[in-house]
Every structure is written in structure tokens, then in C-alpha cells.
């Protein structure tokens, strides 16, 4: 089986670690900081969604930002 064929059968999951507390940024969680018109979390999710290999995305959040995510 060619490498390309093997890769087409490969499916992975992505974990986005977003459970920080933002203590060093005056309690602003970095994952919700704006960058180029989107939050860092949105950039991360969009990137994972564009990757054909990613089958599932899991986002870890802390209790304080659960509803924001």
C-alpha cells in the first residue's frame, strides 16, 4: 500500500488545550484573545476543521470559560 493510500485511511483526533486561567494576562484567557478578527480558539478550531485527517475535535475548558467556548 502506498504512503498516500495509508494516509487517506488515517483518522486522528485533535485536542485543543484551552483550560488556562489567564493569570499572566490580567485574567484574560489567551484562547479568547482576538487575533486577525478571530479568537485564538476560533483559529485553532478552523485549522483542525480544514485538516482532512482530523475526525474529531475536543476542546478542554475551565469552569470559568466553559460557556464562552
PDB file of N, CA, C and O in Angstrom:
ATOM      1  N   UNK A   1       0.846  -1.172   0.000  1.00  0.00           N
ATOM      2  CA  UNK A   1       0.000   0.000   0.000  1.00  0.00           C
ATOM      3  C   UNK A   1       0.891   1.235   0.000  1.00  0.00           C
ATOM      4  O   UNK A   1       1.854   1.309   0.763  1.00  0.00           O
ATOM      5  N   UNK A   2       0.578   2.190  -0.841  1.00  0.00           N
ATOM      6  CA  UNK A   2       1.385   3.401  -0.934  1.00  0.00           C
ATOM      7  C   UNK A   2       1.175   4.272   0.304  1.00  0.00           C
ATOM      8  O   UNK A   2       0.185   4.134   1.023  1.00  0.00           O
ATOM      9  N   UNK A   3       2.121   5.159   0.528  1.00  0.00           N
ATOM     10  CA  UNK A   3       2.027   6.074   1.662  1.00  0.00           C
ATOM     11  C   UNK A   3       0.778   6.942   1.541  1.00  0.00           C
ATOM     12  O   UNK A   3       0.111   7.215   2.539  1.00  0.00           O
ATOM     13  N   UNK A   4       0.463   7.371   0.337  1.00  0.00           N
ATOM     14  CA  UNK A   4      -0.726   8.197   0.121  1.00  0.00           C
ATOM     15  C   UNK A   4      -1.992   7.418   0.489  1.00  0.00           C
ATOM     16  O   UNK A   4      -2.890   7.969   1.125  1.00  0.00           O
ATOM     17  N   UNK A   5      -2.070   6.157   0.100  1.00  0.00           N
ATOM     18  CA  UNK A   5      -3.232   5.328   0.426  1.00  0.00           C
ATOM     19  C   UNK A   5      -3.328   5.095   1.930  1.00  0.00           C
ATOM     20  O   UNK A   5      -4.421   5.114   2.496  1.00  0.00           O
ATOM     21  N   UNK A   6      -2.188   4.877   2.572  1.00  0.00           N
ATOM     22  CA  UNK A   6      -2.192   4.688   4.018  1.00  0.00           C
ATOM     23  C   UNK A   6      -2.679   5.949   4.711  1.00  0.00           C
ATOM     24  O   UNK A   6      -3.459   5.880   5.660  1.00  0.00           O
ATOM     25  N   UNK A   7      -2.221   7.097   4.239  1.00  0.00           N
ATOM     26  CA  UNK A   7      -2.595   8.362   4.858  1.00  0.00           C
ATOM     27  C   UNK A   7      -4.083   8.644   4.673  1.00  0.00           C
ATOM     28  O   UNK A   7      -4.715   9.221   5.558  1.00  0.00           O
ATOM     29  N   UNK A   8      -4.648   8.248   3.539  1.00  0.00           N
ATOM     30  CA  UNK A   8      -6.062   8.516   3.304  1.00  0.00           C
ATOM     31  C   UNK A   8      -6.953   7.724   4.255  1.00  0.00           C
ATOM     32  O   UNK A   8      -8.094   8.116   4.499  1.00  0.00           O
ATOM     33  N   UNK A   9      -6.451   6.625   4.791  1.00  0.00           N
ATOM     34  CA  UNK A   9      -7.209   5.822   5.750  1.00  0.00           C
ATOM     35  C   UNK A   9      -6.996   6.269   7.189  1.00  0.00           C
ATOM     36  O   UNK A   9      -7.718   5.836   8.087  1.00  0.00           O
ATOM     37  N   UNK A  10      -6.019   7.126   7.414  1.00  0.00           N
ATOM     38  CA  UNK A  10      -5.669   7.564   8.756  1.00  0.00           C
ATOM     39  C   UNK A  10      -6.629   8.653   9.222  1.00  0.00           C
ATOM     40  O   UNK A  10      -6.853   9.635   8.514  1.00  0.00           O
ATOM     41  N   UNK A  11      -7.182   8.483  10.385  1.00  0.00           N
ATOM     42  CA  UNK A  11      -8.038   9.489  11.002  1.00  0.00           C
ATOM     43  C   UNK A  11      -7.529   9.731  12.412  1.00  0.00           C
ATOM     44  O   UNK A  11      -7.195   8.788  13.129  1.00  0.00           O
ATOM     45  N   UNK A  12      -7.472  10.982  12.805  1.00  0.00           N
ATOM     46  CA  UNK A  12      -6.957  11.332  14.124  1.00  0.00           C
ATOM     47  C   UNK A  12      -7.936  12.271  14.820  1.00  0.00           C
ATOM     48  O   UNK A  12      -8.841  12.829  14.198  1.00  0.00           O
ATOM     49  N   UNK A  13      -7.736  12.425  16.098  1.00  0.00           N
ATOM     50  CA  UNK A  13      -8.479  13.401  16.878  1.00  0.00           C
ATOM     51  C   UNK A  13      -7.550  14.532  17.263  1.00  0.00           C
ATOM     52  O   UNK A  13      -6.340  14.340  17.380  1.00  0.00           O
ATOM     53  N   UNK A  14      -8.112  15.701  17.457  1.00  0.00           N
ATOM     54  CA  UNK A  14      -7.333  16.864  17.880  1.00  0.00           C
ATOM     55  C   UNK A  14      -7.831  17.307  19.252  1.00  0.00           C
ATOM     56  O   UNK A  14      -9.035  17.352  19.504  1.00  0.00           O
ATOM     57  N   UNK A  15      -6.899  17.627  20.121  1.00  0.00           N
ATOM     58  CA  UNK A  15      -7.246  18.158  21.439  1.00  0.00           C
ATOM     59  C   UNK A  15      -6.710  19.579  21.515  1.00  0.00           C
ATOM     60  O   UNK A  15      -5.511  19.809  21.351  1.00  0.00           O
ATOM     61  N   UNK A  16      -7.596  20.522  21.761  1.00  0.00           N
ATOM     62  CA  UNK A  16      -7.203  21.920  21.911  1.00  0.00           C
ATOM     63  C   UNK A  16      -7.249  22.230  23.401  1.00  0.00           C
ATOM     64  O   UNK A  16      -8.319  22.264  24.009  1.00  0.00           O
ATOM     65  N   UNK A  17      -6.079  22.454  23.976  1.00  0.00           N
ATOM     66  CA  UNK A  17      -5.979  22.736  25.411  1.00  0.00           C
ATOM     67  C   UNK A  17      -6.273  24.213  25.650  1.00  0.00           C
ATOM     68  O   UNK A  17      -5.452  25.076  25.338  1.00  0.00           O
ATOM     69  N   UNK A  18      -7.446  24.496  26.202  1.00  0.00           N
ATOM     70  CA  UNK A  18      -7.879  25.878  26.399  1.00  0.00           C
ATOM     71  C   UNK A  18      -8.384  26.092  27.820  1.00  0.00           C
ATOM     72  O   UNK A  18      -9.313  26.869  28.041  1.00  0.00           O
ATOM     73  N   UNK A  19      -7.782  25.411  28.774  1.00  0.00           N
ATOM     74  CA  UNK A  19      -8.268  25.468  30.152  1.00  0.00           C
ATOM     75  C   UNK A  19      -7.427  26.383  31.029  1.00  0.00           C
ATOM     76  O   UNK A  19      -7.465  26.274  32.255  1.00  0.00           O
ATOM     77  N   UNK A  20      -6.675  27.275  30.420  1.00  0.00           N
ATOM     78  CA  UNK A  20      -5.839  28.187  31.195  1.00  0.00           C
ATOM     79  C   UNK A  20      -6.674  29.179  31.981  1.00  0.00           C
ATOM     80  O   UNK A  20      -7.880  29.305  31.768  1.00  0.00           O
ATOM     81  N   UNK A  21      -6.025  29.874  32.882  1.00  0.00           N
ATOM     82  CA  UNK A  21      -6.746  30.826  33.728  1.00  0.00           C
ATOM     83  C   UNK A  21      -6.466  32.276  33.359  1.00  0.00           C
ATOM     84  O   UNK A  21      -7.152  33.169  33.857  1.00  0.00           O
ATOM     85  N   UNK A  22      -5.496  32.537  32.515  1.00  0.00           N
ATOM     86  CA  UNK A  22      -5.198  33.899  32.097  1.00  0.00           C
ATOM     87  C   UNK A  22      -4.580  34.762  33.182  1.00  0.00           C
ATOM     88  O   UNK A  22      -4.670  35.988  33.118  1.00  0.00           O
ATOM     89  N   UNK A  23      -3.963  34.156  34.164  1.00  0.00           N
ATOM     90  CA  UNK A  23      -3.403  34.913  35.284  1.00  0.00           C
ATOM     91  C   UNK A  23      -2.337  35.909  34.852  1.00  0.00           C
ATOM     92  O   UNK A  23      -2.248  36.995  35.425  1.00  0.00           O
ATOM     93  N   UNK A  24      -1.536  35.570  33.867  1.00  0.00           N
ATOM     94  CA  UNK A  24      -0.458  36.458  33.426  1.00  0.00           C
ATOM     95  C   UNK A  24      -0.942  37.514  32.444  1.00  0.00           C
ATOM     96  O   UNK A  24      -0.171  38.392  32.057  1.00  0.00           O
ATOM     97  N   UNK A  25      -2.201  37.447  32.036  1.00  0.00           N
ATOM     98  CA  UNK A  25      -2.752  38.412  31.082  1.00  0.00           C
ATOM     99  C   UNK A  25      -3.922  39.171  31.709  1.00  0.00           C
ATOM    100  O   UNK A  25      -4.929  39.424  31.046  1.00  0.00           O
ATOM    101  N   UNK A  26      -3.788  39.529  32.974  1.00  0.00           N
ATOM    102  CA  UNK A  26      -4.848  40.249  33.690  1.00  0.00           C
ATOM    103  C   UNK A  26      -6.186  39.526  33.608  1.00  0.00           C
ATOM    104  O   UNK A  26      -7.225  40.143  33.371  1.00  0.00           O
ATOM    105  N   UNK A  27      -6.150  38.215  33.807  1.00  0.00           N
ATOM    106  CA  UNK A  27      -7.338  37.354  33.815  1.00  0.00           C
ATOM    107  C   UNK A  27      -8.091  37.302  32.495  1.00  0.00           C
ATOM    108  O   UNK A  27      -9.284  36.995  32.477  1.00  0.00           O
ATOM    109  N   UNK A  28      -7.419  37.595  31.394  1.00  0.00           N
ATOM    110  CA  UNK A  28      -7.995  37.406  30.059  1.00  0.00           C
ATOM    111  C   UNK A  28      -7.411  36.108  29.515  1.00  0.00           C
ATOM    112  O   UNK A  28      -6.203  36.007  29.304  1.00  0.00           O
ATOM    113  N   UNK A  29      -8.252  35.134  29.294  1.00  0.00           N
ATOM    114  CA  UNK A  29      -7.768  33.860  28.775  1.00  0.00           C
ATOM    115  C   UNK A  29      -7.221  34.044  27.369  1.00  0.00           C
ATOM    116  O   UNK A  29      -7.899  34.579  26.491  1.00  0.00           O
ATOM    117  N   UNK A  30      -6.001  33.600  27.167  1.00  0.00           N
ATOM    118  CA  UNK A  30      -5.348  33.762  25.860  1.00  0.00           C
ATOM    119  C   UNK A  30      -6.173  33.168  24.730  1.00  0.00           C
ATOM    120  O   UNK A  30      -6.182  33.703  23.622  1.00  0.00           O
ATOM    121  N   UNK A  31      -6.854  32.085  24.994  1.00  0.00           N
ATOM    122  CA  UNK A  31      -7.596  31.394  23.945  1.00  0.00           C
ATOM    123  C   UNK A  31      -8.734  32.259  23.392  1.00  0.00           C
ATOM    124  O   UNK A  31      -9.195  32.031  22.273  1.00  0.00           O
ATOM    125  N   UNK A  32      -9.191  33.253  24.171  1.00  0.00           N
ATOM    126  CA  UNK A  32     -10.247  34.152  23.709  1.00  0.00           C
ATOM    127  C   UNK A  32      -9.708  35.507  23.266  1.00  0.00           C
ATOM    128  O   UNK A  32     -10.486  36.406  22.944  1.00  0.00           O
ATOM    129  N   UNK A  33      -8.400  35.661  23.246  1.00  0.00           N
ATOM    130  CA  UNK A  33      -7.794  36.912  22.783  1.00  0.00           C
ATOM    131  C   UNK A  33      -7.992  37.041  21.273  1.00  0.00           C
ATOM    132  O   UNK A  33      -7.865  36.060  20.539  1.00  0.00           O
ATOM    133  N   UNK A  34      -8.303  38.252  20.815  1.00  0.00           N
ATOM    134  CA  UNK A  34      -8.506  38.433  19.370  1.00  0.00           C
ATOM    135  C   UNK A  34      -7.181  38.469  18.613  1.00  0.00           C
ATOM    136  O   UNK A  34      -6.178  38.995  19.096  1.00  0.00           O
ATOM    137  N   UNK A  35      -7.208  37.901  17.429  1.00  0.00           N
ATOM    138  CA  UNK A  35      -6.047  37.925  16.543  1.00  0.00           C
ATOM    139  C   UNK A  35      -6.562  37.878  15.109  1.00  0.00           C
ATOM    140  O   UNK A  35      -7.130  36.870  14.686  1.00  0.00           O
ATOM    141  N   UNK A  36      -6.373  38.937  14.376  1.00  0.00           N
ATOM    142  CA  UNK A  36      -6.801  38.961  12.979  1.00  0.00           C
ATOM    143  C   UNK A  36      -8.293  38.784  12.789  1.00  0.00           C
ATOM    144  O   UNK A  36      -8.724  38.168  11.814  1.00  0.00           O
ATOM    145  N   UNK A  37      -9.086  39.313  13.707  1.00  0.00           N
ATOM    146  CA  UNK A  37     -10.533  39.260  13.560  1.00  0.00           C
ATOM    147  C   UNK A  37     -11.208  38.032  14.142  1.00  0.00           C
ATOM    148  O   UNK A  37     -12.434  37.928  14.096  1.00  0.00           O
ATOM    149  N   UNK A  38     -10.434  37.093  14.691  1.00  0.00           N
ATOM    150  CA  UNK A  38     -10.997  35.897  15.320  1.00  0.00           C
ATOM    151  C   UNK A  38     -10.253  35.638  16.621  1.00  0.00           C
ATOM    152  O   UNK A  38      -9.149  36.141  16.827  1.00  0.00           O
ATOM    153  N   UNK A  39     -10.862  34.855  17.487  1.00  0.00           N
ATOM    154  CA  UNK A  39     -10.158  34.466  18.712  1.00  0.00           C
ATOM    155  C   UNK A  39      -9.146  33.369  18.387  1.00  0.00           C
ATOM    156  O   UNK A  39      -9.241  32.702  17.356  1.00  0.00           O
ATOM    157  N   UNK A  40      -8.191  33.197  19.272  1.00  0.00           N
ATOM    158  CA  UNK A  40      -7.219  32.118  19.083  1.00  0.00           C
ATOM    159  C   UNK A  40      -7.910  30.760  19.056  1.00  0.00           C
ATOM    160  O   UNK A  40      -7.484  29.861  18.332  1.00  0.00           O
ATOM    161  N   UNK A  41      -8.972  30.609  19.839  1.00  0.00           N
ATOM    162  CA  UNK A  41      -9.726  29.356  19.817  1.00  0.00           C
ATOM    163  C   UNK A  41     -10.350  29.133  18.442  1.00  0.00           C
ATOM    164  O   UNK A  41     -10.298  28.023  17.912  1.00  0.00           O
ATOM    165  N   UNK A  42     -10.934  30.167  17.867  1.00  0.00           N
ATOM    166  CA  UNK A  42     -11.541  30.039  16.534  1.00  0.00           C
ATOM    167  C   UNK A  42     -10.498  29.665  15.490  1.00  0.00           C
ATOM    168  O   UNK A  42     -10.762  28.830  14.625  1.00  0.00           O
ATOM    169  N   UNK A  43      -9.309  30.275  15.561  1.00  0.00           N
ATOM    170  CA  UNK A  43      -8.233  29.918  14.627  1.00  0.00           C
ATOM    171  C   UNK A  43      -7.869  28.443  14.774  1.00  0.00           C
ATOM    172  O   UNK A  43      -7.677  27.744  13.779  1.00  0.00           O
ATOM    173  N   UNK A  44      -7.775  27.975  16.014  1.00  0.00           N
ATOM    174  CA  UNK A  44      -7.399  26.580  16.257  1.00  0.00           C
ATOM    175  C   UNK A  44      -8.451  25.614  15.724  1.00  0.00           C
ATOM    176  O   UNK A  44      -8.119  24.627  15.068  1.00  0.00           O
ATOM    177  N   UNK A  45      -9.719  25.899  16.007  1.00  0.00           N
ATOM    178  CA  UNK A  45     -10.803  25.030  15.533  1.00  0.00           C
ATOM    179  C   UNK A  45     -10.859  25.043  14.010  1.00  0.00           C
ATOM    180  O   UNK A  45     -10.983  23.990  13.385  1.00  0.00           O
ATOM    181  N   UNK A  46     -10.769  26.229  13.410  1.00  0.00           N
ATOM    182  CA  UNK A  46     -10.806  26.330  11.944  1.00  0.00           C
ATOM    183  C   UNK A  46      -9.682  25.523  11.297  1.00  0.00           C
ATOM    184  O   UNK A  46      -9.893  24.846  10.291  1.00  0.00           O
ATOM    185  N   UNK A  47      -8.496  25.602  11.879  1.00  0.00           N
ATOM    186  CA  UNK A  47      -7.351  24.863  11.341  1.00  0.00           C
ATOM    187  C   UNK A  47      -7.595  23.359  11.420  1.00  0.00           C
ATOM    188  O   UNK A  47      -7.315  22.629  10.469  1.00  0.00           O
ATOM    189  N   UNK A  48      -8.113  22.902  12.545  1.00  0.00           N
ATOM    190  CA  UNK A  48      -8.412  21.469  12.688  1.00  0.00           C
ATOM    191  C   UNK A  48      -9.489  21.028  11.706  1.00  0.00           C
ATOM    192  O   UNK A  48      -9.404  19.940  11.137  1.00  0.00           O
ATOM    193  N   UNK A  49     -10.498  21.867  11.504  1.00  0.00           N
ATOM    194  CA  UNK A  49     -11.585  21.511  10.593  1.00  0.00           C
ATOM    195  C   UNK A  49     -11.117  21.430   9.146  1.00  0.00           C
ATOM    196  O   UNK A  49     -11.675  20.668   8.356  1.00  0.00           O
ATOM    197  N   UNK A  50     -10.110  22.200   8.794  1.00  0.00           N
ATOM    198  CA  UNK A  50      -9.591  22.169   7.423  1.00  0.00           C
ATOM    199  C   UNK A  50      -8.684  20.968   7.163  1.00  0.00           C
ATOM    200  O   UNK A  50      -8.394  20.651   6.010  1.00  0.00           O
ATOM    201  N   UNK A  51      -8.243  20.310   8.204  1.00  0.00           N
ATOM    202  CA  UNK A  51      -7.350  19.157   8.060  1.00  0.00           C
ATOM    203  C   UNK A  51      -8.172  17.898   7.809  1.00  0.00           C
ATOM    204  O   UNK A  51      -8.995  17.508   8.636  1.00  0.00           O
ATOM    205  N   UNK A  52      -7.943  17.273   6.671  1.00  0.00           N
ATOM    206  CA  UNK A  52      -8.700  16.075   6.304  1.00  0.00           C
ATOM    207  C   UNK A  52      -8.490  14.908   7.267  1.00  0.00           C
ATOM    208  O   UNK A  52      -9.351  14.035   7.377  1.00  0.00           O
ATOM    209  N   UNK A  53      -7.369  14.887   7.955  1.00  0.00           N
ATOM    210  CA  UNK A  53      -7.081  13.777   8.862  1.00  0.00           C
ATOM    211  C   UNK A  53      -7.863  13.854  10.167  1.00  0.00           C
ATOM    212  O   UNK A  53      -8.105  12.830  10.805  1.00  0.00           O
ATOM    213  N   UNK A  54      -8.260  15.059  10.569  1.00  0.00           N
ATOM    214  CA  UNK A  54      -8.910  15.243  11.868  1.00  0.00           C
ATOM    215  C   UNK A  54     -10.368  14.809  11.786  1.00  0.00           C
ATOM    216  O   UNK A  54     -11.168  15.395  11.057  1.00  0.00           O
ATOM    217  N   UNK A  55     -10.692  13.782  12.542  1.00  0.00           N
ATOM    218  CA  UNK A  55     -12.042  13.215  12.585  1.00  0.00           C
ATOM    219  C   UNK A  55     -12.871  13.839  13.701  1.00  0.00           C
ATOM    220  O   UNK A  55     -14.083  14.001  13.564  1.00  0.00           O
ATOM    221  N   UNK A  56     -12.208  14.190  14.812  1.00  0.00           N
ATOM    222  CA  UNK A  56     -12.914  14.691  15.982  1.00  0.00           C
ATOM    223  C   UNK A  56     -12.063  15.752  16.657  1.00  0.00           C
ATOM    224  O   UNK A  56     -10.838  15.638  16.702  1.00  0.00           O
ATOM    225  N   UNK A  57     -12.717  16.791  17.185  1.00  0.00           N
ATOM    226  CA  UNK A  57     -12.029  17.863  17.896  1.00  0.00           C
ATOM    227  C   UNK A  57     -12.565  17.899  19.321  1.00  0.00           C
ATOM    228  O   UNK A  57     -13.776  17.936  19.541  1.00  0.00           O
ATOM    229  N   UNK A  58     -11.647  17.888  20.288  1.00  0.00           N
ATOM    230  CA  UNK A  58     -12.001  18.000  21.698  1.00  0.00           C
ATOM    231  C   UNK A  58     -11.357  19.276  22.216  1.00  0.00           C
ATOM    232  O   UNK A  58     -10.169  19.514  22.000  1.00  0.00           O
ATOM    233  N   UNK A  59     -12.146  20.094  22.901  1.00  0.00           N
ATOM    234  CA  UNK A  59     -11.643  21.346  23.468  1.00  0.00           C
ATOM    235  C   UNK A  59     -11.756  21.251  24.980  1.00  0.00           C
ATOM    236  O   UNK A  59     -12.839  21.009  25.513  1.00  0.00           O
ATOM    237  N   UNK A  60     -10.635  21.442  25.674  1.00  0.00           N
ATOM    238  CA  UNK A  60     -10.662  21.459  27.133  1.00  0.00           C
ATOM    239  C   UNK A  60     -10.812  22.903  27.588  1.00  0.00           C
ATOM    240  O   UNK A  60     -10.073  23.779  27.140  1.00  0.00           O
ATOM    241  N   UNK A  61     -11.762  23.149  28.471  1.00  0.00           N
ATOM    242  CA  UNK A  61     -12.014  24.486  29.001  1.00  0.00           C
ATOM    243  C   UNK A  61     -12.079  24.413  30.516  1.00  0.00           C
ATOM    244  O   UNK A  61     -12.363  23.356  31.080  1.00  0.00           O
ATOM    245  N   UNK A  62     -11.813  25.542  31.180  1.00  0.00           N
ATOM    246  CA  UNK A  62     -12.001  25.558  32.622  1.00  0.00           C
ATOM    247  C   UNK A  62     -13.438  25.982  32.932  1.00  0.00           C
ATOM    248  O   UNK A  62     -14.169  26.413  32.040  1.00  0.00           O
ATOM    249  N   UNK A  63     -13.833  25.861  34.180  1.00  0.00           N
ATOM    250  CA  UNK A  63     -15.217  26.174  34.564  1.00  0.00           C
ATOM    251  C   UNK A  63     -15.600  27.617  34.275  1.00  0.00           C
ATOM    252  O   UNK A  63     -16.758  27.900  33.968  1.00  0.00           O
ATOM    253  N   UNK A  64     -14.645  28.530  34.369  1.00  0.00           N
ATOM    254  CA  UNK A  64     -14.948  29.948  34.175  1.00  0.00           C
ATOM    255  C   UNK A  64     -15.222  30.311  32.726  1.00  0.00           C
ATOM    256  O   UNK A  64     -15.941  31.275  32.464  1.00  0.00           O
ATOM    257  N   UNK A  65     -14.667  29.564  31.778  1.00  0.00           N
ATOM    258  CA  UNK A  65     -14.867  29.932  30.378  1.00  0.00           C
ATOM    259  C   UNK A  65     -15.640  28.882  29.585  1.00  0.00           C
ATOM    260  O   UNK A  65     -15.657  28.914  28.354  1.00  0.00           O
ATOM    261  N   UNK A  66     -16.273  27.962  30.286  1.00  0.00           N
ATOM    262  CA  UNK A  66     -16.994  26.876  29.614  1.00  0.00           C
ATOM    263  C   UNK A  66     -18.091  27.409  28.692  1.00  0.00           C
ATOM    264  O   UNK A  66     -18.212  26.957  27.553  1.00  0.00           O
ATOM    265  N   UNK A  67     -18.882  28.355  29.167  1.00  0.00           N
ATOM    266  CA  UNK A  67     -19.982  28.874  28.351  1.00  0.00           C
ATOM    267  C   UNK A  67     -19.481  29.750  27.213  1.00  0.00           C
ATOM    268  O   UNK A  67     -20.154  29.863  26.189  1.00  0.00           O
ATOM    269  N   UNK A  68     -18.325  30.368  27.364  1.00  0.00           N
ATOM    270  CA  UNK A  68     -17.764  31.199  26.291  1.00  0.00           C
ATOM    271  C   UNK A  68     -17.280  30.356  25.128  1.00  0.00           C
ATOM    272  O   UNK A  68     -17.319  30.794  23.978  1.00  0.00           O
ATOM    273  N   UNK A  69     -16.816  29.130  25.429  1.00  0.00           N
ATOM    274  CA  UNK A  69     -16.262  28.259  24.402  1.00  0.00           C
ATOM    275  C   UNK A  69     -17.332  27.708  23.529  1.00  0.00           C
ATOM    276  O   UNK A  69     -17.044  26.949  22.604  1.00  0.00           O
TER     277      UNK A  69
END
